[in-house]
Amino acid sequence: MPVDPNTLPYRPNVGALIFNAEGQVLIARRTDMPGAGGPLSQGTWQCPQGGIDEGEDPRTAVLREVGEELGTSHVHILAEHPEWIAYDLPAALIGHALGGRYRGQTQKWFALRFTGTEADIQLDSHLPAEFDAWMWIDLQTLPNCSVGFKKPIYEQLVRDFARYAVAG
């Protein structure tokens, strides 16, 4: 029997747009999606994101997620998006993705500045690794690298966080 998405809640989540000194943003390729192991045109690339633990503050959660997914603490928060941004999963993923318990996610996004060196990013520091590759890209190209159903979120983030995409 199909799951009615209207009966499911949204999962609280945080996301990180991590800017380097040149104003580019970090994206990483998921290990659990088709195409992993190929170039940018293959696989699923996204910004780091993850669930908020029970009772956890979103600012704490975003720093924890960056540590778990990228193996680095060499970031500091520049800004917090003023709104929670929700998305619904595509119908084919309802009842399967996110443990089958959610209709989608409601996300609190942050702009962060990366203060380390590339050697400070260790994708295998927390196993199983969520990502197998990462790169810096121009912020304006971010929506073209994302999962289709998340593209509107990335388009909004490009507009709202554009002021952080400067060298500094």
C-alpha positions in Angstrom: 0.0 0.0 0.0 1.5 3.4 -1.0 2.4 5.8 1.8 0.4 9.1 1.9 3.0 11.8 2.1 0.5 14.2 3.8 0.6 11.9 6.8 4.4 12.2 7.2 6.4 15.0 8.8 9.4 16.8 7.5 12.8 15.9 8.9 14.7 18.8 10.6 18.0 19.2 8.8 20.9 21.6 8.4 22.9 22.5 5.3 26.3 24.2 4.7 27.4 26.4 1.9 31.2 26.4 2.6 33.1 29.2 0.9 36.8 29.2 0.3 39.1 32.2 0.3 38.4 32.6 -3.5 34.6 32.7 -2.9 34.0 29.3 -4.4 31.6 26.8 -2.7 32.4 23.2 -1.8 30.3 20.3 -3.2 30.8 16.6 -2.6 29.7 13.4 -4.4 27.5 11.0 -2.5 28.7 7.4 -2.2 25.2 6.0 -2.1 23.9 7.3 -5.4 24.4 6.0 -9.0 27.4 7.2 -10.8 29.8 7.4 -7.9 33.3 7.2 -9.0 32.9 9.3 -12.2 33.4 13.0 -13.1 31.1 15.8 -12.2 28.7 14.7 -14.9 28.3 11.4 -13.0 27.0 10.8 -9.5 25.0 13.0 -7.2 26.8 16.2 -6.0 25.6 18.3 -3.1 26.6 20.6 -0.3 27.1 19.0 3.1 23.9 18.5 5.0 22.4 16.3 7.7 19.8 15.7 10.3 19.5 17.7 13.6 19.7 15.5 16.6 16.9 15.6 19.3 17.4 18.8 21.3 20.4 20.0 19.2 20.8 23.6 18.2 21.0 24.1 14.3 24.3 26.0 14.7 25.8 23.1 16.6 24.3 20.6 14.2 25.9 22.2 11.1 29.4 22.2 12.6 28.9 18.6 13.7 27.7 17.6 10.2 30.7 19.3 8.5 33.0 17.4 10.9 31.3 14.1 10.3 31.0 14.4 6.5 34.2 16.3 5.6 36.4 15.5 8.5 37.2 19.1 9.3 36.6 21.7 11.9 38.3 24.4 9.9 35.2 26.4 9.3 33.4 29.3 10.9 29.8 30.4 10.5 29.3 33.6 8.4 25.5 33.7 8.3 22.4 31.7 9.0 19.6 31.8 6.5 16.6 33.6 8.1 14.1 31.0 7.0 13.6 27.2 7.2 13.5 25.9 3.6 11.4 22.8 3.0 11.4 20.3 0.2 9.2 17.3 -0.6 10.7 14.0 -1.8 9.7 12.8 -5.3 6.8 10.4 -5.1 9.0 7.4 -5.9 11.1 8.1 -2.8 8.3 8.5 -0.4 8.3 5.6 2.1 11.9 4.7 1.0 14.3 7.6 1.4 15.1 9.1 4.8 14.2 5.8 6.5 10.7 6.0 5.0 9.5 8.1 7.9 9.5 11.6 6.3 7.9 13.4 3.3 10.9 15.5 2.9 13.1 17.8 4.9 12.9 21.3 6.4 16.4 22.8 6.3 18.2 25.6 8.1 21.1 26.6 5.8 24.3 28.3 6.8 27.1 30.1 5.0 30.5 29.1 6.3 34.1 30.1 5.6 36.7 27.4 5.2 39.8 28.4 7.1 42.0 25.3 6.5 44.0 23.8 3.7 42.8 21.1 1.4 44.7 18.5 3.5 42.2 19.4 6.3 39.3 17.8 4.4 39.2 14.0 5.2 36.1 12.3 3.7 36.9 9.0 5.4 37.3 10.3 8.9 33.8 9.1 9.8 32.7 5.8 8.4 30.8 4.9 6.4 31.9 7.8 4.3 29.0 9.8 2.8 31.1 11.3 0.1 33.9 9.9 -2.2 35.0 13.2 -3.9 34.8 16.9 -3.4 35.6 20.1 -5.3 35.3 23.9 -5.3 32.9 25.4 -7.8 31.6 28.9 -8.6 28.5 29.6 -6.6 26.5 30.4 -9.7 26.9 26.9 -11.1 25.7 25.2 -7.9 22.0 24.7 -9.0 23.3 22.8 -12.1 25.2 20.2 -9.9 22.4 19.3 -7.6 19.7 16.6 -7.4 16.9 17.8 -9.6 14.3 18.1 -6.8 16.7 20.2 -4.7 17.5 22.6 -7.5 15.0 25.3 -6.4 16.7 25.3 -2.9 20.1 25.8 -4.4 18.8 28.6 -6.7 17.4 30.4 -3.6 20.7 29.9 -1.7 22.7 31.3 -4.6 20.6 34.5 -4.4 20.5 34.7 -0.7 24.2 33.9 0.0 25.8 35.6 -3.0 27.5 38.2 -0.9 29.8 35.5 0.6 31.0 34.4 -2.8 33.8 36.9 -2.8 37.5 36.5 -2.2 38.3 37.1 1.4 
